[in-house]
Amino acid sequence: MARTLGIGKQDFEKVRKENAFYIDKTKFIREWWESEDDVTLITRPRRFGKTLNMSMLEKFFSVQYAGQEDLFRRLAIWEDEKYKKLQGTYPVLFISFADVKETTYIQTKKKICRIIKALYNKYDFLLENDLLNENEKKDFMNISVDMEDNEASYSLKALSDYLSRYYKKKVIILLDEYDTPMQEAYVNGYWNELVSFTRSLFNATFKTNPYLERAIMTGITRVSKESIFSDLNNLQVITTTSEKYMDCFGFTEDEVFAVLDEYGLSLKKHEVKTWYDGFTFGKQKDIYNPWSILNYLDKRQIGTYWANSSSNSLAGKLIREGSRNVKENFEVLLRGKSIIVEIDEQIVYDQLDEDESAIWSLLLASGYLKVKNITTYTTDFGEWRQEYELELTNFEVGAMFRQMIRKWFSRSAGGYNDFIKALLLDDVKGMNVYMNKVAMATFSYFDTGKSPSEEAPERFYHGFVLGLMVEMADRYVLTSNRESGFGRYDVMLEPRRSGDVGIIMEFKVQDRTEEKELSDTVDAALKQIKEKEYKTVLIEKGISKEKIRSYGFAFCGKQVLIKKG
């Protein structure tokens, strides 16, 4: 009989006691312990079992779970006598920042202080004897939601001291989802304030803490060392490209296929692989995200479960407001091809608006992209470089991004879909009406949402092209022939089925020094299509001249003029 799935369970004790679905990852305990690293940071995408694994570590090492061998019986770790003796022998501080999603720095700091206060409450028995002197008891009681920065930054170090004295053993600290406040700080504009507070907290807790045995932090991203880890030279960082713990988070293909057999879904292996395979950690390929697999087993049908399990707003914002180059690369990814970029796996959040490599780094760390290949080389100037070949992780991720792009144009009140209908019907008047509605509603949306930059027109055009790719993918293959010069972007729609027309579009921004009227600009766009003989590409593919339409698009701010050639 197949096990109860228990979707969303993140407490190891509850999973084991309720005999819920669980794939044995206890070998991670041995691998981590024998690595003997003082402080380990492990980054994995969301919903990859980070919290469950941290809960597993807590239940294994914590003195509060001493003697609860039933939690680990019949699991891999319990086959080793050495680890049977290790279970339940350390004081453990388990902290999670997963719920720290406030919109201001003050509220974020209070939320973190509230978490620390709750941790202190858990150990208030330390006040009942003479272990602490009067000053320490006073400090203990002063821990509060409104404590000063210096009190907060020292609080976990102090609690480590008290527990190590009580249990006569150093403390293991587990910090789950350490970077959730960082992402919120970037989105809501209080990054610098939070960095200062977090740096002090982490330095005292993980660097200058003589009562610390070992520590693990987990998160989605590797926040740059310079921002919050500048003092932690004892930090072992494990990213998605590292070879340590490669199969400890997420499900391997063997594990997934065994589960499909258990649930009577053996014939669905190809379908599941097509949609959900693709994550790569280190050299371990064919990793599946647990969330999608569990939901598939439960609902017995394909869906974008992992991709839609939480907000993708940051990823969408970075692509939507990204430069022409970001959108061009994203077009390539949506076609199922790879891009080659230089990235630094350290995420510098306050550089996301200006550093394209930081955008690709974040999308990689978040699980939307996977590494196909890494090339290391030295430049002529002796500079060491790494190039990453990246592609969309799997079909589910691609489906999520296509759905996201459709929503970009939802604010135009149906104008975008009406434009596409008019385009297919060769209704130039309708195209003009609907395209002006779309531009009016979404133009600044594709820039920063604040004051439109000089690049705003190009950002809109490229967002528009991404929309064409998504909405017309069933009938057309969209290709783009990028030309030099500001605001120029050629689009070609090659029909997938016989009988449909081929379509060529040329975008052009009005240059008032050369073109007095917008009609002059659109004529210049059509002239360019003709002079550069763009039709030749379609003709060579067997499409007759009579079956090819040319359209010029002229833009001046949010005003658009379309004319057929």
C-alpha positions as CSV (number, residue, x, y, z in Angstrom):
1,M,0.0,0.0,0.0
2,A,1.4,3.4,-1.0
3,R,2.3,5.8,1.8
4,T,0.3,8.9,2.7
5,L,1.7,11.8,0.8
6,G,1.5,14.5,3.5
7,I,2.2,17.4,1.1
8,G,3.8,20.4,2.8
9,K,5.0,18.6,5.9
10,Q,8.4,20.1,6.9
11,D,8.7,18.7,10.4
12,F,10.8,15.6,10.4
13,E,9.3,14.2,13.6
14,K,5.8,14.6,12.3
15,V,6.7,13.0,9.0
16,R,8.2,9.9,10.7
17,K,5.6,9.5,13.4
18,E,2.7,9.7,10.9
19,N,4.5,7.4,8.5
20,A,4.1,10.0,5.8
21,F,5.8,9.8,2.4
22,Y,9.6,10.3,2.9
23,I,12.7,9.6,0.8
24,D,15.6,8.8,3.0
25,K,18.1,11.7,3.0
26,T,19.8,10.9,6.4
27,K,23.1,10.2,4.7
28,F,23.4,14.0,4.6
29,I,23.9,13.8,8.4
30,R,27.0,11.7,8.0
31,E,28.3,13.7,5.0
32,W,28.0,17.0,6.9
33,W,29.3,15.8,10.2
34,E,32.4,14.2,8.6
35,S,33.2,17.3,6.6
36,E,34.1,19.0,9.9
37,D,33.3,22.5,8.4
38,D,32.7,25.1,11.1
39,V,30.0,27.1,9.3
40,T,28.3,25.8,6.1
41,L,26.0,27.7,3.8
42,I,23.9,25.6,1.5
43,T,21.9,27.2,-1.3
44,R,19.1,25.4,-3.1
45,P,15.9,26.6,-4.8
46,R,12.7,26.8,-2.8
47,R,10.7,23.7,-2.1
48,F,13.8,21.4,-2.3
49,G,13.6,20.0,1.2
50,K,15.9,22.4,2.9
51,T,13.6,22.9,5.9
52,L,12.9,19.2,6.2
53,N,16.6,18.4,6.2
54,M,17.3,21.1,8.8
55,S,14.5,19.7,11.0
56,M,16.1,16.2,10.5
57,L,19.4,17.6,11.8
58,E,17.7,19.2,14.8
59,K,15.9,15.9,15.7
60,F,19.1,13.9,15.3
61,F,21.6,16.1,17.2
62,S,19.4,17.8,19.8
63,V,19.5,16.7,23.4
64,Q,15.8,17.4,23.5
65,Y,15.3,14.4,21.3
66,A,17.7,12.1,23.0
67,G,16.5,8.5,23.0
68,Q,14.0,9.0,20.2
69,E,15.6,6.4,18.0
70,D,12.3,5.4,16.4
71,L,12.6,8.6,14.3
72,F,15.7,7.2,12.6
73,R,15.2,3.4,12.8
74,R,15.2,1.8,9.3
75,L,16.9,4.8,7.8
76,A,20.5,4.9,6.4
77,I,22.1,6.8,9.3
78,W,20.9,4.2,11.8
79,E,23.0,1.5,10.2
80,D,26.1,3.1,11.6
81,E,26.8,2.4,15.3
82,K,28.9,5.5,15.6
83,Y,25.9,7.7,14.7
84,K,23.6,5.8,17.0
85,K,25.7,7.0,19.8
86,L,25.8,10.6,18.5
87,Q,22.0,11.0,18.3
88,G,20.6,13.4,20.9
89,T,23.9,14.6,22.3
90,Y,24.2,18.3,21.5
91,P,22.3,21.5,22.4
92,V,20.8,22.8,19.1
93,L,19.4,26.2,18.2
94,F,17.1,25.9,15.3
95,I,16.0,29.3,13.8
96,S,14.0,30.1,10.7
97,F,13.7,33.4,8.8
98,A,11.2,31.9,6.4
99,D,8.4,34.2,7.6
100,V,10.4,37.4,7.7
101,K,8.7,39.1,4.8
102,E,8.1,42.6,6.1
103,T,8.0,45.7,3.9
104,T,10.1,48.0,6.1
105,Y,13.4,47.7,7.9
106,I,11.9,48.5,11.3
107,Q,9.3,45.7,11.0
108,T,11.9,43.3,9.7
109,K,14.2,43.9,12.6
110,K,11.3,43.5,15.0
111,K,10.3,40.2,13.4
112,I,13.8,38.8,13.7
113,C,13.9,40.0,17.3
114,R,10.6,38.3,17.9
115,I,12.0,35.1,16.6
116,I,15.0,35.4,18.9
117,K,12.7,36.2,21.9
118,A,10.7,33.0,21.2
119,L,13.9,31.1,21.2
120,Y,14.9,32.5,24.6
121,N,11.4,31.6,25.9
122,K,12.0,28.0,24.9
123,Y,15.0,27.9,27.2
124,D,13.7,30.0,30.1
125,F,14.5,27.1,32.5
126,L,18.1,28.5,32.4
127,L,16.8,31.2,34.8
128,E,15.7,28.7,37.5
129,N,19.1,28.0,39.0
130,D,22.5,29.6,39.7
131,L,23.9,28.9,36.2
132,L,23.5,32.6,35.3
133,N,24.6,35.5,37.5
134,E,22.3,38.4,38.2
135,N,23.6,40.5,35.3
136,E,23.2,37.6,32.8
137,K,19.7,37.0,34.1
138,K,18.9,40.6,33.6
139,D,20.3,40.5,30.0
140,F,18.2,37.3,29.5
141,M,15.0,39.1,30.6
142,N,15.8,42.2,28.4
143,I,15.6,40.2,25.2
144,S,12.6,41.6,23.5
145,V,11.0,42.6,20.2
146,D,12.2,46.2,20.7
147,M,15.8,45.5,21.9
148,E,18.6,47.6,20.7
149,D,20.8,46.5,17.7
150,N,23.8,45.7,19.9
151,E,21.6,43.5,22.1
152,A,20.1,41.7,19.2
153,S,23.4,41.1,17.4
154,Y,24.9,39.5,20.6
155,S,21.8,37.6,21.6
156,L,22.4,34.2,19.9
157,K,26.0,34.2,21.0
158,A,24.9,34.8,24.6
159,L,22.3,32.0,24.4
160,S,25.0,29.7,23.0
161,D,27.1,30.5,26.1
162,Y,24.3,29.7,28.5
163,L,23.4,26.4,26.8
164,S,26.9,25.3,26.5
165,R,27.4,25.8,30.3
166,Y,24.1,24.0,31.1
167,Y,24.8,21.0,28.9
168,K,28.6,21.2,29.1
169,K,28.8,21.0,25.3
170,K,29.1,23.5,22.6
171,V,26.1,24.4,20.5
172,I,25.0,23.5,17.0
173,I,23.2,26.4,15.3
174,L,20.8,25.8,12.4
175,L,19.5,28.9,10.5
176,D,17.0,28.1,7.8
177,E,16.1,30.5,4.9
178,Y,18.6,33.1,6.0
179,D,18.2,35.1,2.9
180,T,14.4,35.6,2.9
181,P,14.8,39.0,4.6
182,M,17.5,40.0,2.1
183,Q,15.2,39.5,-0.8
184,E,12.4,41.4,0.8
185,A,14.9,44.2,1.6
186,Y,15.9,44.5,-2.0
187,V,12.3,44.5,-3.3
188,N,11.1,47.0,-0.7
189,G,14.1,49.3,-0.7
190,Y,15.8,48.9,2.7
191,W,18.8,46.8,1.7
192,N,21.6,48.9,3.2
193,E,19.9,49.1,6.6
194,L,19.3,45.4,6.8
195,V,22.8,44.5,5.6
196,S,24.4,46.5,8.5
197,F,22.2,44.7,11.1
198,T,22.6,41.3,9.6
199,R,26.4,41.6,9.3
200,S,26.7,42.3,13.0
201,L,24.3,39.5,14.0
202,F,26.1,36.9,11.8
203,N,29.6,38.0,12.9
204,A,28.7,37.5,16.6
205,T,26.8,34.3,16.0
206,F,29.0,32.5,13.6
207,K,32.5,34.1,13.7
208,T,33.4,35.2,17.2
209,N,31.3,32.6,19.0
210,P,33.5,30.4,21.1
211,Y,30.5,28.3,22.2
212,L,29.7,27.2,18.7
213,E,30.4,23.6,17.7
214,R,29.1,23.9,14.1
215,A,26.5,25.7,12.1
216,I,24.5,25.4,8.9
217,M,22.7,28.1,7.1
218,T,20.3,27.4,4.2
219,G,18.8,29.7,1.6
220,I,18.1,30.2,-2.0
221,T,20.9,32.6,-2.8
222,R,24.5,33.1,-1.9
223,V,24.4,36.7,-0.8
224,S,27.8,38.3,-1.5
225,K,30.5,37.9,1.1
226,E,31.2,41.7,1.0
227,S,27.7,42.5,2.1
228,I,26.9,40.3,5.1
229,F,29.7,37.7,5.4
230,S,32.7,40.0,5.2
231,D,34.0,38.8,8.6
232,L,33.2,35.1,8.1
233,N,36.4,33.6,6.8
234,N,35.3,30.2,8.2
235,L,32.3,29.9,5.9
236,Q,32.0,26.9,3.6
237,V,29.7,27.8,0.7
238,I,27.8,25.1,-1.2
239,T,25.9,26.4,-4.2
240,T,24.0,24.5,-6.9
241,T,27.3,24.1,-8.9
242,S,29.2,22.6,-5.9
243,E,29.8,18.8,-5.7
244,K,29.2,18.5,-2.0
245,Y,25.8,17.2,-1.0
246,M,24.8,16.9,-4.6
247,D,21.9,14.4,-4.1
248,C,20.9,15.4,-0.5
249,F,18.3,17.9,-1.6
250,G,15.6,17.1,-4.2
251,F,14.8,13.7,-5.6
252,T,17.1,11.8,-8.0
253,E,15.7,10.1,-11.0
254,D,16.0,6.7,-9.5
255,E,14.1,7.8,-6.4
256,V,11.3,9.4,-8.6
257,F,10.9,6.3,-10.8
258,A,10.8,4.0,-7.7
259,V,8.0,6.3,-6.3
260,L,6.1,6.2,-9.5
261,D,6.2,2.4,-9.4
262,E,5.0,2.4,-5.8
263,Y,2.0,4.6,-6.7
264,G,1.1,2.6,-9.8
265,L,2.3,5.2,-12.2
266,S,5.1,3.4,-14.0
267,L,3.7,4.3,-17.4
268,K,3.9,8.0,-16.7
269,K,7.7,8.1,-16.3
270,H,8.4,9.7,-19.6
271,E,5.7,12.4,-19.0
272,V,7.1,13.2,-15.6
273,K,10.6,13.4,-16.9
274,T,9.6,15.7,-19.7
275,W,8.0,18.2,-17.3
276,Y,10.0,18.0,-14.1
277,D,13.5,16.7,-14.7
278,G,16.3,19.0,-15.4
279,F,17.7,20.4,-12.1
280,T,21.5,19.9,-11.8
281,F,23.5,20.1,-8.6
282,G,27.2,19.8,-9.0
283,K,27.8,16.8,-11.3
284,Q,24.5,15.2,-10.3
285,K,22.0,15.6,-13.2
286,D,18.4,14.5,-13.4
287,I,17.3,16.0,-10.1
288,Y,13.6,16.6,-9.6
289,N,11.9,19.1,-7.3
290,P,10.0,17.3,-4.6
291,W,7.0,19.7,-4.6
292,S,6.0,18.9,-8.2
293,I,6.5,15.2,-7.7
294,L,4.4,15.1,-4.5
295,N,1.6,17.1,-6.1
296,Y,1.7,15.0,-9.3
297,L,1.4,11.8,-7.2
298,D,-1.5,13.4,-5.3
299,K,-3.4,14.8,-8.2
300,R,-2.4,12.3,-10.9
301,Q,-2.0,15.1,-13.5
302,I,0.6,17.4,-14.9
303,G,0.7,21.0,-13.7
304,T,3.1,23.9,-12.9
305,Y,3.2,23.0,-9.2
306,W,6.7,24.1,-8.2
307,A,6.8,27.1,-10.5
308,N,3.6,28.4,-9.0
309,S,4.1,27.4,-5.4
310,S,5.1,30.9,-4.3
311,S,5.7,34.4,-5.8
312,N,7.8,34.7,-8.9
313,S,7.5,38.4,-8.8
314,L,11.2,39.1,-8.4
315,A,12.2,37.0,-11.3
316,G,9.4,38.6,-13.4
317,K,10.5,42.1,-12.4
318,L,14.1,41.5,-13.3
319,I,13.2,40.2,-16.8
320,R,10.4,42.7,-17.5
321,E,12.4,45.7,-16.5
322,G,15.7,44.3,-17.8
323,S,17.7,45.8,-20.6
324,R,17.4,44.9,-24.3
325,N,20.2,42.4,-23.8
326,V,18.4,40.7,-20.9
327,K,15.2,40.3,-23.0
328,E,17.1,39.1,-26.1
329,N,18.8,36.4,-24.0
330,F,15.4,35.5,-22.6
331,E,14.0,35.1,-26.1
332,V,16.7,32.6,-26.8
333,L,15.9,30.7,-23.6
334,L,12.2,30.5,-24.4
335,R,13.1,29.0,-27.8
336,G,14.7,26.1,-25.9
337,K,18.2,27.2,-26.6
338,S,21.1,28.1,-24.3
339,I,22.8,31.4,-23.5
340,I,26.5,31.9,-22.6
341,V,27.1,34.5,-19.9
342,E,29.7,35.4,-17.3
343,I,28.2,35.3,-13.8
344,D,29.3,35.4,-10.2
345,E,27.3,33.0,-8.0
346,Q,27.5,35.6,-5.2
347,I,24.3,37.7,-5.4
348,V,24.8,41.4,-4.9
349,Y,21.2,42.5,-4.4
350,D,21.8,46.2,-4.7
351,Q,23.4,45.6,-8.1
352,L,20.5,43.7,-9.6
353,D,19.2,46.9,-11.3
354,E,22.5,47.5,-13.1
355,D,24.5,44.3,-13.3
356,E,23.1,41.7,-15.8
357,S,25.3,39.0,-14.5
358,A,23.6,39.3,-11.1
359,I,20.3,38.7,-12.7
360,W,21.4,35.4,-14.3
361,S,23.0,34.5,-11.0
362,L,19.8,34.9,-9.2
363,L,17.7,33.0,-11.8
364,L,20.3,30.2,-11.6
365,A,20.2,30.0,-7.8
366,S,16.4,30.2,-7.8
367,G,16.2,27.1,-10.0
368,Y,14.8,28.8,-13.1
369,L,18.0,28.1,-15.0
370,K,20.4,25.2,-15.0
371,V,24.1,24.9,-16.0
372,K,24.7,23.0,-19.2
373,N,28.4,23.7,-19.2
374,I,31.1,25.8,-17.5
375,T,34.1,27.0,-19.4
376,T,37.2,28.4,-17.6
377,Y,39.8,30.4,-19.5
378,T,42.4,33.1,-19.2
379,T,42.2,36.3,-21.2
380,D,45.1,37.8,-23.1
381,F,45.7,40.0,-20.1
382,G,46.1,37.0,-17.8
383,E,42.6,37.5,-16.2
384,W,40.8,34.4,-15.1
385,R,37.3,34.1,-16.4
386,Q,34.4,31.6,-16.3
387,E,31.6,31.4,-18.8
388,Y,28.3,29.6,-17.9
389,E,26.2,28.0,-20.6
390,L,22.6,28.3,-19.2
391,E,19.2,27.0,-20.2
392,L,15.7,26.9,-18.8
393,T,15.5,24.1,-16.2
394,N,12.6,22.1,-17.6
395,F,9.2,22.3,-19.3
396,E,7.5,23.4,-16.1
397,V,9.7,26.4,-15.8
398,G,9.1,27.4,-19.4
399,A,5.4,27.1,-18.9
400,M,5.6,29.3,-15.8
401,F,7.5,32.0,-17.7
402,R,5.0,32.0,-20.6
403,Q,2.1,32.4,-18.2
404,M,4.0,35.3,-16.5
405,I,4.5,37.0,-19.9
406,R,0.8,36.8,-20.7
407,K,0.1,38.5,-17.4
408,W,2.4,41.4,-18.3
409,F,-0.2,42.5,-20.9
410,S,-3.3,41.9,-18.8
411,R,-3.3,45.5,-17.8
412,S,-4.0,46.5,-21.4
413,A,-7.6,45.3,-20.9
414,G,-7.5,42.8,-23.8
415,G,-5.8,45.2,-26.2
416,Y,-2.9,42.8,-26.7
417,N,-5.0,39.9,-27.8
418,D,-7.1,42.2,-29.9
419,F,-3.9,43.4,-31.6
420,I,-2.9,39.8,-32.4
421,K,-6.3,39.1,-33.9
422,A,-6.1,42.3,-36.0
423,L,-2.6,41.3,-37.1
424,L,-3.8,37.9,-38.3
425,L,-6.7,39.5,-40.1
426,D,-4.5,42.2,-41.7
427,D,-6.7,44.8,-40.1
428,V,-4.2,47.7,-40.0
429,K,-6.7,50.2,-38.5
430,G,-7.5,47.8,-35.7
431,M,-3.8,47.1,-35.2
432,N,-3.2,50.9,-34.7
433,V,-6.1,51.2,-32.3
434,Y,-5.1,48.2,-30.1
435,M,-1.4,48.8,-30.2
436,N,-1.8,52.3,-28.9
437,K,-3.9,50.9,-26.0
438,V,-1.2,48.4,-25.2
439,A,1.6,51.0,-25.3
440,M,-0.4,53.4,-23.2
441,A,-1.1,50.8,-20.5
442,T,2.3,49.0,-20.4
443,F,5.0,51.3,-21.7
444,S,6.4,52.4,-18.3
445,Y,5.7,49.0,-16.9
446,F,8.6,47.6,-19.0
447,D,11.0,50.2,-17.6
448,T,11.3,50.7,-13.8
449,G,7.8,51.8,-12.9
450,K,9.3,55.1,-11.7
451,S,10.6,57.6,-14.3
452,P,11.1,56.1,-17.7
453,S,14.7,55.9,-18.7
454,E,16.2,56.5,-22.2
455,E,16.1,52.7,-22.7
456,A,12.3,52.5,-22.0
457,P,11.2,52.3,-25.6
458,E,13.5,49.3,-26.3
459,R,12.5,47.6,-23.1
460,F,8.9,47.9,-24.2
461,Y,9.6,46.6,-27.7
462,H,11.4,43.6,-26.4
463,G,8.7,42.8,-23.9
464,F,6.2,43.1,-26.8
465,V,8.3,40.6,-28.8
466,L,8.4,38.1,-25.9
467,G,4.6,38.4,-25.8
468,L,4.4,37.6,-29.5
469,M,6.5,34.5,-28.9
470,V,4.1,33.2,-26.3
471,E,0.8,34.1,-27.9
472,M,1.7,33.0,-31.4
473,A,3.9,30.0,-30.7
474,D,1.4,27.5,-32.0
475,R,1.2,29.1,-35.4
476,Y,4.5,30.9,-35.9
477,V,8.2,30.5,-35.3
478,L,9.4,34.0,-34.2
479,T,12.9,35.0,-35.1
480,S,14.6,38.3,-34.6
481,N,17.3,40.0,-36.7
482,R,18.8,42.6,-34.4
483,E,20.1,45.7,-36.1
484,S,22.5,48.3,-34.7
485,G,21.2,51.6,-33.5
486,F,18.8,52.7,-30.8
487,G,15.3,51.4,-30.9
488,R,15.6,49.3,-34.0
489,Y,14.3,45.7,-33.8
490,D,13.3,43.4,-36.6
491,V,10.8,40.6,-36.1
492,M,10.0,37.8,-38.5
493,L,7.1,35.4,-38.0
494,E,7.5,32.2,-40.0
495,P,4.3,30.2,-40.4
496,R,4.3,26.6,-39.0
497,R,1.5,25.5,-41.3
498,S,0.9,25.9,-45.0
499,G,-1.6,28.5,-46.0
500,D,-0.6,31.0,-43.3
501,V,1.2,34.2,-44.3
502,G,4.7,35.2,-43.3
503,I,5.0,38.4,-41.4
504,I,7.9,40.9,-41.1
505,M,7.9,43.8,-38.6
506,E,10.3,46.7,-38.2
507,F,10.3,48.9,-35.1
508,K,11.6,52.4,-35.3
509,V,11.8,55.3,-32.8
510,Q,11.1,58.7,-34.3
511,D,14.3,60.8,-34.7
512,R,12.9,64.4,-34.7
513,T,16.1,65.7,-36.3
514,E,15.4,63.6,-39.4
515,E,11.7,62.8,-39.3
516,K,9.2,65.7,-38.7
517,E,6.2,63.5,-38.6
518,L,5.6,60.0,-37.2
519,S,4.4,59.0,-40.7
520,D,8.0,59.8,-41.9
521,T,9.3,57.4,-39.3
522,V,7.0,54.6,-40.3
523,D,7.9,55.1,-44.0
524,A,11.6,54.8,-43.0
525,A,10.9,51.5,-41.3
526,L,9.1,50.1,-44.4
527,K,11.9,51.4,-46.6
528,Q,14.4,49.5,-44.5
529,I,12.5,46.2,-44.8
530,K,12.5,46.7,-48.6
531,E,16.1,47.8,-49.0
532,K,17.5,45.0,-46.8
533,E,15.3,42.5,-48.6
534,Y,14.1,40.8,-45.4
535,K,11.5,38.9,-47.4
536,T,14.3,36.8,-49.0
537,V,14.6,34.7,-45.8
538,L,11.0,33.6,-46.0
539,I,11.0,33.2,-49.8
540,E,13.9,30.8,-49.4
541,K,11.8,28.8,-47.1
542,G,9.1,28.3,-49.8
543,I,6.8,31.1,-48.9
544,S,5.6,33.1,-52.0
545,K,5.9,36.9,-52.1
546,E,2.2,37.2,-52.2
547,K,2.0,35.4,-48.8
548,I,4.4,37.8,-47.0
549,R,3.2,40.9,-45.2
550,S,5.4,43.8,-44.1
551,Y,4.6,46.2,-41.3
552,G,6.4,49.3,-40.1
553,F,6.0,50.4,-36.5
554,A,6.9,54.0,-35.6
555,F,7.1,55.1,-31.9
556,C,7.2,58.5,-30.3
557,G,6.8,58.1,-26.6
558,K,3.6,56.1,-26.0
559,Q,2.2,57.0,-29.4
560,V,2.4,54.3,-32.1
561,L,1.8,54.4,-35.9
562,I,1.6,51.1,-37.9
563,K,1.6,51.0,-41.7
564,K,1.6,48.1,-44.1
565,G,4.2,47.9,-46.8
